[in-house]
Amino acid sequence: CRCPVVSVGTGGAPDLIKPGVNGFLASPEDTEGLAHYLTKVLQLSNTEWQAMSNAAHRTATRYTWKDAADQLESALMKILNA
């Protein structure tokens, strides 16, 4: 949806979010940090918002269902061949 992402640094988020580029990451359990980053995103200038939004969109569209299926298949084959 072309929005900068604000998340906690768990799961896949640290692999996808580049702080200050396409979003921000707070530490898990850091509700104040999460609120800080949400506020920061909401206060971005139009130019900053557009740059982060475009970067978030590029990140999101960089992956396809085929990519995910190929990675899952590769992981399953490794398990089966182990």
N, CA, C and O atoms as a Maestro MAE file, in Angstrom:
{
 s_m_m2io_version
 :::
 2.0.0
}

f_m_ct {
 s_m_title
 :::
 protein
 m_atom[328] {
  # First column is atom index #
  i_m_mmod_type
  r_m_x_coord
  r_m_y_coord
  r_m_z_coord
  i_m_residue_number
  s_m_chain_name
  s_m_pdb_residue_name
  s_m_pdb_atom_name
  i_m_atomic_number
  :::
  1 25 0.830 -1.206 0.000 1 A "CYS " " N  " 7
  2 3 0.000 0.000 0.000 1 A "CYS " " CA " 6
  3 2 0.865 1.256 0.000 1 A "CYS " " C  " 6
  4 15 0.360 2.369 0.148 1 A "CYS " " O  " 8
  5 25 2.160 1.068 -0.166 2 A "ARG " " N  " 7
  6 3 3.083 2.213 -0.247 2 A "ARG " " CA " 6
  7 2 3.179 3.008 1.052 2 A "ARG " " C  " 6
  8 15 3.274 4.235 1.031 2 A "ARG " " O  " 8
  9 25 3.156 2.316 2.158 3 A "CYS " " N  " 7
  10 3 3.309 2.989 3.451 3 A "CYS " " CA " 6
  11 2 4.613 2.550 4.098 3 A "CYS " " C  " 6
  12 15 4.965 1.372 4.037 3 A "CYS " " O  " 8
  13 25 5.329 3.473 4.713 4 A "PRO " " N  " 7
  14 3 6.482 3.062 5.505 4 A "PRO " " CA " 6
  15 2 6.012 2.100 6.601 4 A "PRO " " C  " 6
  16 15 4.908 2.247 7.126 4 A "PRO " " O  " 8
  17 25 6.828 1.142 6.934 5 A "VAL " " N  " 7
  18 3 6.470 0.116 7.908 5 A "VAL " " CA " 6
  19 2 7.061 0.459 9.265 5 A "VAL " " C  " 6
  20 15 8.222 0.853 9.370 5 A "VAL " " O  " 8
  21 25 6.248 0.306 10.299 6 A "VAL " " N  " 7
  22 3 6.724 0.406 11.676 6 A "VAL " " CA " 6
  23 2 6.403 -0.933 12.315 6 A "VAL " " C  " 6
  24 15 5.246 -1.349 12.367 6 A "VAL " " O  " 8
  25 25 7.434 -1.600 12.797 7 A "SER " " N  " 7
  26 3 7.258 -2.949 13.328 7 A "SER " " CA " 6
  27 2 8.248 -3.182 14.453 7 A "SER " " C  " 6
  28 15 9.074 -2.327 14.775 7 A "SER " " O  " 8
  29 25 8.140 -4.370 15.045 8 A "VAL " " N  " 7
  30 3 9.149 -4.791 16.015 8 A "VAL " " CA " 6
  31 2 10.115 -5.718 15.296 8 A "VAL " " C  " 6
  32 15 9.772 -6.338 14.290 8 A "VAL " " O  " 8
  33 25 11.316 -5.802 15.822 9 A "GLY " " N  " 7
  34 3 12.367 -6.565 15.178 9 A "GLY " " CA " 6
  35 2 12.297 -8.046 15.438 9 A "GLY " " C  " 6
  36 15 13.232 -8.618 16.000 9 A "GLY " " O  " 8
  37 25 11.200 -8.692 15.039 10 A "THR " " N  " 7
  38 3 11.059 -10.133 15.174 10 A "THR " " CA " 6
  39 2 10.588 -10.703 13.846 10 A "THR " " C  " 6
  40 15 10.174 -9.962 12.955 10 A "THR " " O  " 8
  41 25 10.652 -12.017 13.718 11 A "GLY " " N  " 7
  42 3 10.219 -12.662 12.489 11 A "GLY " " CA " 6
  43 2 11.046 -12.191 11.308 11 A "GLY " " C  " 6
  44 15 12.265 -12.053 11.405 11 A "GLY " " O  " 8
  45 25 10.384 -11.950 10.210 12 A "GLY " " N  " 7
  46 3 11.079 -11.537 8.998 12 A "GLY " " CA " 6
  47 2 11.345 -10.046 8.914 12 A "GLY " " C  " 6
  48 15 12.078 -9.600 8.031 12 A "GLY " " O  " 8
  49 25 10.763 -9.265 9.818 13 A "ALA " " N  " 7
  50 3 10.890 -7.805 9.745 13 A "ALA " " CA " 6
  51 2 12.337 -7.320 9.675 13 A "ALA " " C  " 6
  52 15 12.633 -6.462 8.842 13 A "ALA " " O  " 8
  53 25 13.255 -7.825 10.508 14 A "PRO " " N  " 7
  54 3 14.630 -7.324 10.427 14 A "PRO " " CA " 6
  55 2 15.309 -7.599 9.078 14 A "PRO " " C  " 6
  56 15 16.232 -6.885 8.686 14 A "PRO " " O  " 8
  57 25 14.850 -8.634 8.378 15 A "ASP " " N  " 7
  58 3 15.420 -8.934 7.065 15 A "ASP " " CA " 6
  59 2 14.865 -8.020 5.983 15 A "ASP " " C  " 6
  60 15 15.501 -7.840 4.944 15 A "ASP " " O  " 8
  61 25 13.704 -7.447 6.205 16 A "LEU " " N  " 7
  62 3 13.028 -6.661 5.178 16 A "LEU " " CA " 6
  63 2 13.062 -5.163 5.407 16 A "LEU " " C  " 6
  64 15 13.098 -4.385 4.454 16 A "LEU " " O  " 8
  65 25 13.050 -4.756 6.666 17 A "ILE " " N  " 7
  66 3 12.966 -3.331 6.977 17 A "ILE " " CA " 6
  67 2 14.355 -2.762 7.216 17 A "ILE " " C  " 6
  68 15 15.114 -3.234 8.063 17 A "ILE " " O  " 8
  69 25 14.659 -1.733 6.439 18 A "LYS " " N  " 7
  70 3 15.909 -1.002 6.614 18 A "LYS " " CA " 6
  71 2 15.541 0.309 7.309 18 A "LYS " " C  " 6
  72 15 14.971 1.212 6.697 18 A "LYS " " O  " 8
  73 25 15.882 0.398 8.616 19 A "PRO " " N  " 7
  74 3 15.464 1.573 9.394 19 A "PRO " " CA " 6
  75 2 15.857 2.895 8.737 19 A "PRO " " C  " 6
  76 15 17.006 3.111 8.352 19 A "PRO " " O  " 8
  77 25 14.863 3.761 8.626 20 A "GLY " " N  " 7
  78 3 15.075 5.070 8.029 20 A "GLY " " CA " 6
  79 2 14.975 5.063 6.509 20 A "GLY " " C  " 6
  80 15 14.973 6.125 5.885 20 A "GLY " " O  " 8
  81 25 14.892 3.878 5.905 21 A "VAL " " N  " 7
  82 3 14.792 3.780 4.450 21 A "VAL " " CA " 6
  83 2 13.372 3.412 4.032 21 A "VAL " " C  " 6
  84 15 12.732 4.140 3.273 21 A "VAL " " O  " 8
  85 25 12.884 2.277 4.532 22 A "ASN " " N  " 7
  86 3 11.529 1.850 4.176 22 A "ASN " " CA " 6
  87 2 10.630 1.667 5.404 22 A "ASN " " C  " 6
  88 15 9.498 1.196 5.292 22 A "ASN " " O  " 8
  89 25 11.141 2.041 6.555 23 A "GLY " " N  " 7
  90 3 10.366 1.927 7.788 23 A "GLY " " CA " 6
  91 2 11.260 2.042 9.006 23 A "GLY " " C  " 6
  92 15 12.387 2.532 8.934 23 A "GLY " " O  " 8
  93 25 10.727 1.578 10.129 24 A "PHE " " N  " 7
  94 3 11.467 1.627 11.386 24 A "PHE " " CA " 6
  95 2 11.183 0.364 12.184 24 A "PHE " " C  " 6
  96 15 10.101 -0.214 12.086 24 A "PHE " " O  " 8
  97 25 12.156 -0.056 12.969 25 A "LEU " " N  " 7
  98 3 12.023 -1.223 13.831 25 A "LEU " " CA " 6
  99 2 12.222 -0.829 15.288 25 A "LEU " " C  " 6
  100 15 13.191 -0.156 15.638 25 A "LEU " " O  " 8
  101 25 11.304 -1.252 16.115 26 A "ALA " " N  " 7
  102 3 11.456 -1.090 17.560 26 A "ALA " " CA " 6
  103 2 11.834 -2.444 18.141 26 A "ALA " " C  " 6
  104 15 11.582 -3.481 17.528 26 A "ALA " " O  " 8
  105 25 12.419 -2.431 19.289 27 A "SER " " N  " 7
  106 3 12.727 -3.675 19.979 27 A "SER " " CA " 6
  107 2 11.432 -4.310 20.473 27 A "SER " " C  " 6
  108 15 10.492 -3.605 20.839 27 A "SER " " O  " 8
  109 25 11.384 -5.632 20.484 28 A "PRO " " N  " 7
  110 3 10.183 -6.277 21.036 28 A "PRO " " CA " 6
  111 2 9.950 -5.796 22.477 28 A "PRO " " C  " 6
  112 15 10.901 -5.568 23.226 28 A "PRO " " O  " 8
  113 25 8.731 -5.653 22.834 29 A "GLU " " N  " 7
  114 3 8.313 -5.195 24.169 29 A "GLU " " CA " 6
  115 2 8.569 -3.711 24.412 29 A "GLU " " C  " 6
  116 15 8.271 -3.213 25.498 29 A "GLU " " O  " 8
  117 25 9.112 -2.992 23.433 30 A "ASP " " N  " 7
  118 3 9.389 -1.563 23.600 30 A "ASP " " CA " 6
  119 2 8.222 -0.751 23.051 30 A "ASP " " C  " 6
  120 15 8.287 -0.234 21.936 30 A "ASP " " O  " 8
  121 25 7.177 -0.645 23.823 31 A "THR " " N  " 7
  122 3 5.986 0.068 23.362 31 A "THR " " CA " 6
  123 2 6.260 1.559 23.164 31 A "THR " " C  " 6
  124 15 5.683 2.181 22.271 31 A "THR " " O  " 8
  125 25 7.128 2.130 23.981 32 A "GLU " " N  " 7
  126 3 7.466 3.543 23.813 32 A "GLU " " CA " 6
  127 2 8.219 3.755 22.506 32 A "GLU " " C  " 6
  128 15 7.972 4.731 21.797 32 A "GLU " " O  " 8
  129 25 9.131 2.851 22.187 33 A "GLY " " N  " 7
  130 3 9.869 2.947 20.931 33 A "GLY " " CA " 6
  131 2 8.943 2.803 19.741 33 A "GLY " " C  " 6
  132 15 9.083 3.523 18.752 33 A "GLY " " O  " 8
  133 25 8.005 1.887 19.826 34 A "LEU " " N  " 7
  134 3 7.041 1.688 18.748 34 A "LEU " " CA " 6
  135 2 6.204 2.952 18.550 34 A "LEU " " C  " 6
  136 15 5.994 3.391 17.419 34 A "LEU " " O  " 8
  137 25 5.726 3.535 19.651 35 A "ALA " " N  " 7
  138 3 4.954 4.779 19.573 35 A "ALA " " CA " 6
  139 2 5.799 5.910 18.995 35 A "ALA " " C  " 6
  140 15 5.303 6.715 18.206 35 A "ALA " " O  " 8
  141 25 7.067 5.974 19.381 36 A "HIS " " N  " 7
  142 3 7.978 6.999 18.863 36 A "HIS " " CA " 6
  143 2 8.090 6.897 17.344 36 A "HIS " " C  " 6
  144 15 7.986 7.902 16.641 36 A "HIS " " O  " 8
  145 25 8.302 5.669 16.836 37 A "TYR " " N  " 7
  146 3 8.454 5.494 15.393 37 A "TYR " " CA " 6
  147 2 7.149 5.747 14.639 37 A "TYR " " C  " 6
  148 15 7.172 6.283 13.531 37 A "TYR " " O  " 8
  149 25 6.021 5.371 15.222 38 A "LEU " " N  " 7
  150 3 4.741 5.680 14.586 38 A "LEU " " CA " 6
  151 2 4.560 7.185 14.464 38 A "LEU " " C  " 6
  152 15 4.153 7.689 13.417 38 A "LEU " " O  " 8
  153 25 4.866 7.898 15.543 39 A "THR " " N  " 7
  154 3 4.769 9.356 15.524 39 A "THR " " CA " 6
  155 2 5.730 9.943 14.495 39 A "THR " " C  " 6
  156 15 5.382 10.868 13.761 39 A "THR " " O  " 8
  157 25 6.940 9.394 14.450 40 A "LYS " " N  " 7
  158 3 7.940 9.888 13.503 40 A "LYS " " CA " 6
  159 2 7.447 9.745 12.069 40 A "LYS " " C  " 6
  160 15 7.577 10.673 11.270 40 A "LYS " " O  " 8
  161 25 6.880 8.586 11.742 41 A "VAL " " N  " 7
  162 3 6.366 8.373 10.387 41 A "VAL " " CA " 6
  163 2 5.235 9.349 10.080 41 A "VAL " " C  " 6
  164 15 5.167 9.898 8.980 41 A "VAL " " O  " 8
  165 25 4.352 9.564 11.043 42 A "LEU " " N  " 7
  166 3 3.226 10.467 10.819 42 A "LEU " " CA " 6
  167 2 3.653 11.926 10.678 42 A "LEU " " C  " 6
  168 15 2.898 12.747 10.158 42 A "LEU " " O  " 8
  169 25 4.856 12.248 11.137 43 A "GLN " " N  " 7
  170 3 5.341 13.619 11.058 43 A "GLN " " CA " 6
  171 2 6.349 13.839 9.923 43 A "GLN " " C  " 6
  172 15 6.934 14.917 9.821 43 A "GLN " " O  " 8
  173 25 6.554 12.835 9.075 44 A "LEU " " N  " 7
  174 3 7.474 13.001 7.955 44 A "LEU " " CA " 6
  175 2 6.973 14.087 7.013 44 A "LEU " " C  " 6
  176 15 5.769 14.282 6.850 44 A "LEU " " O  " 8
  177 25 7.906 14.781 6.403 45 A "SER " " N  " 7
  178 3 7.519 15.735 5.362 45 A "SER " " CA " 6
  179 2 6.983 14.945 4.167 45 A "SER " " C  " 6
  180 15 7.188 13.734 4.077 45 A "SER " " O  " 8
  181 25 6.310 15.621 3.267 46 A "ASN " " N  " 7
  182 3 5.790 14.937 2.077 46 A "ASN " " CA " 6
  183 2 6.906 14.263 1.288 46 A "ASN " " C  " 6
  184 15 6.734 13.148 0.796 46 A "ASN " " O  " 8
  185 25 8.034 14.928 1.169 47 A "THR " " N  " 7
  186 3 9.172 14.370 0.432 47 A "THR " " CA " 6
  187 2 9.713 13.128 1.125 47 A "THR " " C  " 6
  188 15 9.976 12.116 0.476 47 A "THR " " O  " 8
  189 25 9.879 13.200 2.445 48 A "GLU " " N  " 7
  190 3 10.376 12.037 3.199 48 A "GLU " " CA " 6
  191 2 9.378 10.889 3.136 48 A "GLU " " C  " 6
  192 15 9.767 9.735 2.955 48 A "GLU " " O  " 8
  193 25 8.089 11.200 3.286 49 A "TRP " " N  " 7
  194 3 7.043 10.173 3.222 49 A "TRP " " CA " 6
  195 2 7.093 9.474 1.864 49 A "TRP " " C  " 6
  196 15 7.052 8.246 1.789 49 A "TRP " " O  " 8
  197 25 7.180 10.253 0.806 50 A "GLN " " N  " 7
  198 3 7.188 9.675 -0.542 50 A "GLN " " CA " 6
  199 2 8.408 8.776 -0.740 50 A "GLN " " C  " 6
  200 15 8.288 7.692 -1.310 50 A "GLN " " O  " 8
  201 25 9.561 9.207 -0.284 51 A "ALA " " N  " 7
  202 3 10.777 8.401 -0.436 51 A "ALA " " CA " 6
  203 2 10.655 7.088 0.336 51 A "ALA " " C  " 6
  204 15 10.981 6.026 -0.195 51 A "ALA " " O  " 8
  205 25 10.190 7.151 1.581 52 A "MET " " N  " 7
  206 3 10.034 5.923 2.376 52 A "MET " " CA " 6
  207 2 8.925 5.043 1.808 52 A "MET " " C  " 6
  208 15 9.047 3.818 1.806 52 A "MET " " O  " 8
  209 25 7.861 5.648 1.334 53 A "SER " " N  " 7
  210 3 6.763 4.887 0.747 53 A "SER " " CA " 6
  211 2 7.218 4.154 -0.505 53 A "SER " " C  " 6
  212 15 6.888 2.984 -0.698 53 A "SER " " O  " 8
  213 25 7.970 4.836 -1.350 54 A "ASN " " N  " 7
  214 3 8.489 4.195 -2.560 54 A "ASN " " CA " 6
  215 2 9.434 3.050 -2.209 54 A "ASN " " C  " 6
  216 15 9.400 1.997 -2.846 54 A "ASN " " O  " 8
  217 25 10.271 3.251 -1.202 55 A "ALA " " N  " 7
  218 3 11.194 2.192 -0.779 55 A "ALA " " CA " 6
  219 2 10.423 1.001 -0.212 55 A "ALA " " C  " 6
  220 15 10.779 -0.148 -0.473 55 A "ALA " " O  " 8
  221 25 9.375 1.266 0.560 56 A "ALA " " N  " 7
  222 3 8.557 0.181 1.113 56 A "ALA " " CA " 6
  223 2 7.873 -0.591 -0.011 56 A "ALA " " C  " 6
  224 15 7.796 -1.818 0.036 56 A "ALA " " O  " 8
  225 25 7.385 0.111 -1.007 57 A "HIS " " N  " 7
  226 3 6.730 -0.540 -2.144 57 A "HIS " " CA " 6
  227 2 7.726 -1.394 -2.926 57 A "HIS " " C  " 6
  228 15 7.403 -2.510 -3.333 57 A "HIS " " O  " 8
  229 25 8.924 -0.875 -3.136 58 A "ARG " " N  " 7
  230 3 9.955 -1.667 -3.832 58 A "ARG " " CA " 6
  231 2 10.264 -2.938 -3.062 58 A "ARG " " C  " 6
  232 15 10.426 -4.002 -3.659 58 A "ARG " " O  " 8
  233 25 10.349 -2.839 -1.739 59 A "THR " " N  " 7
  234 3 10.609 -4.020 -0.917 59 A "THR " " CA " 6
  235 2 9.475 -5.024 -1.058 59 A "THR " " C  " 6
  236 15 9.718 -6.216 -1.246 59 A "THR " " O  " 8
  237 25 8.242 -4.549 -0.968 60 A "ALA " " N  " 7
  238 3 7.077 -5.436 -1.027 60 A "ALA " " CA " 6
  239 2 6.943 -6.125 -2.379 60 A "ALA " " C  " 6
  240 15 6.565 -7.294 -2.440 60 A "ALA " " O  " 8
  241 25 7.243 -5.426 -3.442 61 A "THR " " N  " 7
  242 3 7.067 -6.003 -4.773 61 A "THR " " CA " 6
  243 2 8.284 -6.791 -5.245 61 A "THR " " C  " 6
  244 15 8.267 -7.383 -6.324 61 A "THR " " O  " 8
  245 25 9.321 -6.795 -4.448 62 A "ARG " " N  " 7
  246 3 10.528 -7.551 -4.790 62 A "ARG " " CA " 6
  247 2 10.302 -9.052 -4.636 62 A "ARG " " C  " 6
  248 15 11.071 -9.846 -5.177 62 A "ARG " " O  " 8
  249 25 9.270 -9.449 -3.915 63 A "TYR " " N  " 7
  250 3 9.000 -10.854 -3.636 63 A "TYR " " CA " 6
  251 2 7.705 -11.280 -4.296 63 A "TYR " " C  " 6
  252 15 6.745 -10.512 -4.364 63 A "TYR " " O  " 8
  253 25 7.687 -12.518 -4.785 64 A "THR " " N  " 7
  254 3 6.485 -13.053 -5.423 64 A "THR " " CA " 6
  255 2 6.102 -14.366 -4.746 64 A "THR " " C  " 6
  256 15 6.884 -14.942 -3.989 64 A "THR " " O  " 8
  257 25 4.883 -14.828 -5.033 65 A "TRP " " N  " 7
  258 3 4.466 -16.136 -4.524 65 A "TRP " " CA " 6
  259 2 5.367 -17.227 -5.072 65 A "TRP " " C  " 6
  260 15 5.648 -18.201 -4.374 65 A "TRP " " O  " 8
  261 25 5.824 -17.083 -6.307 66 A "LYS " " N  " 7
  262 3 6.729 -18.083 -6.887 66 A "LYS " " CA " 6
  263 2 8.033 -18.131 -6.100 66 A "LYS " " C  " 6
  264 15 8.545 -19.213 -5.812 66 A "LYS " " O  " 8
  265 25 8.567 -16.975 -5.754 67 A "ASP " " N  " 7
  266 3 9.792 -16.938 -4.933 67 A "ASP " " CA " 6
  267 2 9.577 -17.684 -3.617 67 A "ASP " " C  " 6
  268 15 10.409 -18.493 -3.209 67 A "ASP " " O  " 8
  269 25 8.459 -17.405 -2.963 68 A "ALA " " N  " 7
  270 3 8.161 -18.048 -1.680 68 A "ALA " " CA " 6
  271 2 8.020 -19.555 -1.851 68 A "ALA " " C  " 6
  272 15 8.530 -20.325 -1.037 68 A "ALA " " O  " 8
  273 25 7.329 -19.978 -2.908 69 A "ALA " " N  " 7
  274 3 7.152 -21.413 -3.155 69 A "ALA " " CA " 6
  275 2 8.495 -22.077 -3.446 69 A "ALA " " C  " 6
  276 15 8.755 -23.179 -2.963 69 A "ALA " " O  " 8
  277 25 9.339 -21.428 -4.222 70 A "ASP " " N  " 7
  278 3 10.661 -21.980 -4.529 70 A "ASP " " CA " 6
  279 2 11.506 -22.122 -3.266 70 A "ASP " " C  " 6
  280 15 12.197 -23.125 -3.088 70 A "ASP " " O  " 8
  281 25 11.450 -21.125 -2.394 71 A "GLN " " N  " 7
  282 3 12.220 -21.197 -1.151 71 A "GLN " " CA " 6
  283 2 11.689 -22.289 -0.235 71 A "GLN " " C  " 6
  284 15 12.470 -22.999 0.398 71 A "GLN " " O  " 8
  285 25 10.376 -22.431 -0.157 72 A "LEU " " N  " 7
  286 3 9.788 -23.495 0.654 72 A "LEU " " CA " 6
  287 2 10.174 -24.860 0.097 72 A "LEU " " C  " 6
  288 15 10.555 -25.757 0.848 72 A "LEU " " O  " 8
  289 25 10.076 -25.012 -1.204 73 A "GLU " " N  " 7
  290 3 10.442 -26.281 -1.827 73 A "GLU " " CA " 6
  291 2 11.909 -26.609 -1.565 73 A "GLU " " C  " 6
  292 15 12.240 -27.758 -1.272 73 A "GLU " " O  " 8
  293 25 12.772 -25.637 -1.663 74 A "SER " " N  " 7
  294 3 14.198 -25.842 -1.406 74 A "SER " " CA " 6
  295 2 14.438 -26.266 0.033 74 A "SER " " C  " 6
  296 15 15.237 -27.168 0.285 74 A "SER " " O  " 8
  297 25 13.758 -25.626 0.984 75 A "ALA " " N  " 7
  298 3 13.918 -25.982 2.389 75 A "ALA " " CA " 6
  299 2 13.413 -27.409 2.653 75 A "ALA " " C  " 6
  300 15 14.038 -28.170 3.392 75 A "ALA " " O  " 8
  301 25 12.282 -27.755 2.042 76 A "LEU " " N  " 7
  302 3 11.749 -29.116 2.225 76 A "LEU " " CA " 6
  303 2 12.673 -30.157 1.615 76 A "LEU " " C  " 6
  304 15 12.871 -31.225 2.194 76 A "LEU " " O  " 8
  305 25 13.233 -29.861 0.467 77 A "MET " " N  " 7
  306 3 14.159 -30.805 -0.166 77 A "MET " " CA " 6
  307 2 15.409 -31.010 0.690 77 A "MET " " C  " 6
  308 15 15.923 -32.125 0.776 77 A "MET " " O  " 8
  309 25 15.897 -29.950 1.318 78 A "LYS " " N  " 7
  310 3 17.043 -30.082 2.226 78 A "LYS " " CA " 6
  311 2 16.712 -30.997 3.385 78 A "LYS " " C  " 6
  312 15 17.533 -31.818 3.793 78 A "LYS " " O  " 8
  313 25 15.518 -30.856 3.912 79 A "ILE " " N  " 7
  314 3 15.099 -31.710 5.036 79 A "ILE " " CA " 6
  315 2 14.991 -33.154 4.591 79 A "ILE " " C  " 6
  316 15 15.436 -34.062 5.292 79 A "ILE " " O  " 8
  317 25 14.399 -33.366 3.423 80 A "LEU " " N  " 7
  318 3 14.218 -34.731 2.935 80 A "LEU " " CA " 6
  319 2 15.531 -35.405 2.585 80 A "LEU " " C  " 6
  320 15 15.665 -36.621 2.723 80 A "LEU " " O  " 8
  321 25 16.495 -34.625 2.136 81 A "ASN " " N  " 7
  322 3 17.785 -35.170 1.720 81 A "ASN " " CA " 6
  323 2 18.783 -35.265 2.891 81 A "ASN " " C  " 6
  324 15 19.887 -35.781 2.714 81 A "ASN " " O  " 8
  325 25 18.416 -34.789 4.044 82 A "ALA " " N  " 7
  326 3 19.342 -34.773 5.192 82 A "ALA " " CA " 6
  327 2 19.463 -36.150 5.810 82 A "ALA " " C  " 6
  328 15 20.195 -36.328 6.783 82 A "ALA " " O  " 8
  :::
 }
 m_bond[327] {
  # First column is bond index #
  i_m_from
  i_m_to
  i_m_order
  :::
  1 1 2 1
  2 2 3 1
  3 3 4 2
  4 3 5 1
  5 5 6 1
  6 6 7 1
  7 7 8 2
  8 7 9 1
  9 9 10 1
  10 10 11 1
  11 11 12 2
  12 11 13 1
  13 13 14 1
  14 14 15 1
  15 15 16 2
  16 15 17 1
  17 17 18 1
  18 18 19 1
  19 19 20 2
  20 19 21 1
  21 21 22 1
  22 22 23 1
  23 23 24 2
  24 23 25 1
  25 25 26 1
  26 26 27 1
  27 27 28 2
  28 27 29 1
  29 29 30 1
  30 30 31 1
  31 31 32 2
  32 31 33 1
  33 33 34 1
  34 34 35 1
  35 35 36 2
  36 35 37 1
  37 37 38 1
  38 38 39 1
  39 39 40 2
  40 39 41 1
  41 41 42 1
  42 42 43 1
  43 43 44 2
  44 43 45 1
  45 45 46 1
  46 46 47 1
  47 47 48 2
  48 47 49 1
  49 49 50 1
  50 50 51 1
  51 51 52 2
  52 51 53 1
  53 53 54 1
  54 54 55 1
  55 55 56 2
  56 55 57 1
  57 57 58 1
  58 58 59 1
  59 59 60 2
  60 59 61 1
  61 61 62 1
  62 62 63 1
  63 63 64 2
  64 63 65 1
  65 65 66 1
  66 66 67 1
  67 67 68 2
  68 67 69 1
  69 69 70 1
  70 70 71 1
  71 71 72 2
  72 71 73 1
  73 73 74 1
  74 74 75 1
  75 75 76 2
  76 75 77 1
  77 77 78 1
  78 78 79 1
  79 79 80 2
  80 79 81 1
  81 81 82 1
  82 82 83 1
  83 83 84 2
  84 83 85 1
  85 85 86 1
  86 86 87 1
  87 87 88 2
  88 87 89 1
  89 89 90 1
  90 90 91 1
  91 91 92 2
  92 91 93 1
  93 93 94 1
  94 94 95 1
  95 95 96 2
  96 95 97 1
  97 97 98 1
  98 98 99 1
  99 99 100 2
  100 99 101 1
  101 101 102 1
  102 102 103 1
  103 103 104 2
  104 103 105 1
  105 105 106 1
  106 106 107 1
  107 107 108 2
  108 107 109 1
  109 109 110 1
  110 110 111 1
  111 111 112 2
  112 111 113 1
  113 113 114 1
  114 114 115 1
  115 115 116 2
  116 115 117 1
  117 117 118 1
  118 118 119 1
  119 119 120 2
  120 119 121 1
  121 121 122 1
  122 122 123 1
  123 123 124 2
  124 123 125 1
  125 125 126 1
  126 126 127 1
  127 127 128 2
  128 127 129 1
  129 129 130 1
  130 130 131 1
  131 131 132 2
  132 131 133 1
  133 133 134 1
  134 134 135 1
  135 135 136 2
  136 135 137 1
  137 137 138 1
  138 138 139 1
  139 139 140 2
  140 139 141 1
  141 141 142 1
  142 142 143 1
  143 143 144 2
  144 143 145 1
  145 145 146 1
  146 146 147 1
  147 147 148 2
  148 147 149 1
  149 149 150 1
  150 150 151 1
  151 151 152 2
  152 151 153 1
  153 153 154 1
  154 154 155 1
  155 155 156 2
  156 155 157 1
  157 157 158 1
  158 158 159 1
  159 159 160 2
  160 159 161 1
  161 161 162 1
  162 162 163 1
  163 163 164 2
  164 163 165 1
  165 165 166 1
  166 166 167 1
  167 167 168 2
  168 167 169 1
  169 169 170 1
  170 170 171 1
  171 171 172 2
  172 171 173 1
  173 173 174 1
  174 174 175 1
  175 175 176 2
  176 175 177 1
  177 177 178 1
  178 178 179 1
  179 179 180 2
  180 179 181 1
  181 181 182 1
  182 182 183 1
  183 183 184 2
  184 183 185 1
  185 185 186 1
  186 186 187 1
  187 187 188 2
  188 187 189 1
  189 189 190 1
  190 190 191 1
  191 191 192 2
  192 191 193 1
  193 193 194 1
  194 194 195 1
  195 195 196 2
  196 195 197 1
  197 197 198 1
  198 198 199 1
  199 199 200 2
  200 199 201 1
  201 201 202 1
  202 202 203 1
  203 203 204 2
  204 203 205 1
  205 205 206 1
  206 206 207 1
  207 207 208 2
  208 207 209 1
  209 209 210 1
  210 210 211 1
  211 211 212 2
  212 211 213 1
  213 213 214 1
  214 214 215 1
  215 215 216 2
  216 215 217 1
  217 217 218 1
  218 218 219 1
  219 219 220 2
  220 219 221 1
  221 221 222 1
  222 222 223 1
  223 223 224 2
  224 223 225 1
  225 225 226 1
  226 226 227 1
  227 227 228 2
  228 227 229 1
  229 229 230 1
  230 230 231 1
  231 231 232 2
  232 231 233 1
  233 233 234 1
  234 234 235 1
  235 235 236 2
  236 235 237 1
  237 237 238 1
  238 238 239 1
  239 239 240 2
  240 239 241 1
  241 241 242 1
  242 242 243 1
  243 243 244 2
  244 243 245 1
  245 245 246 1
  246 246 247 1
  247 247 248 2
  248 247 249 1
  249 249 250 1
  250 250 251 1
  251 251 252 2
  252 251 253 1
  253 253 254 1
  254 254 255 1
  255 255 256 2
  256 255 257 1
  257 257 258 1
  258 258 259 1
  259 259 260 2
  260 259 261 1
  261 261 262 1
  262 262 263 1
  263 263 264 2
  264 263 265 1
  265 265 266 1
  266 266 267 1
  267 267 268 2
  268 267 269 1
  269 269 270 1
  270 270 271 1
  271 271 272 2
  272 271 273 1
  273 273 274 1
  274 274 275 1
  275 275 276 2
  276 275 277 1
  277 277 278 1
  278 278 279 1
  279 279 280 2
  280 279 281 1
  281 281 282 1
  282 282 283 1
  283 283 284 2
  284 283 285 1
  285 285 286 1
  286 286 287 1
  287 287 288 2
  288 287 289 1
  289 289 290 1
  290 290 291 1
  291 291 292 2
  292 291 293 1
  293 293 294 1
  294 294 295 1
  295 295 296 2
  296 295 297 1
  297 297 298 1
  298 298 299 1
  299 299 300 2
  300 299 301 1
  301 301 302 1
  302 302 303 1
  303 303 304 2
  304 303 305 1
  305 305 306 1
  306 306 307 1
  307 307 308 2
  308 307 309 1
  309 309 310 1
  310 310 311 1
  311 311 312 2
  312 311 313 1
  313 313 314 1
  314 314 315 1
  315 315 316 2
  316 315 317 1
  317 317 318 1
  318 318 319 1
  319 319 320 2
  320 319 321 1
  321 321 322 1
  322 322 323 1
  323 323 324 2
  324 323 325 1
  325 325 326 1
  326 326 327 1
  327 327 328 2
  :::
 }
}
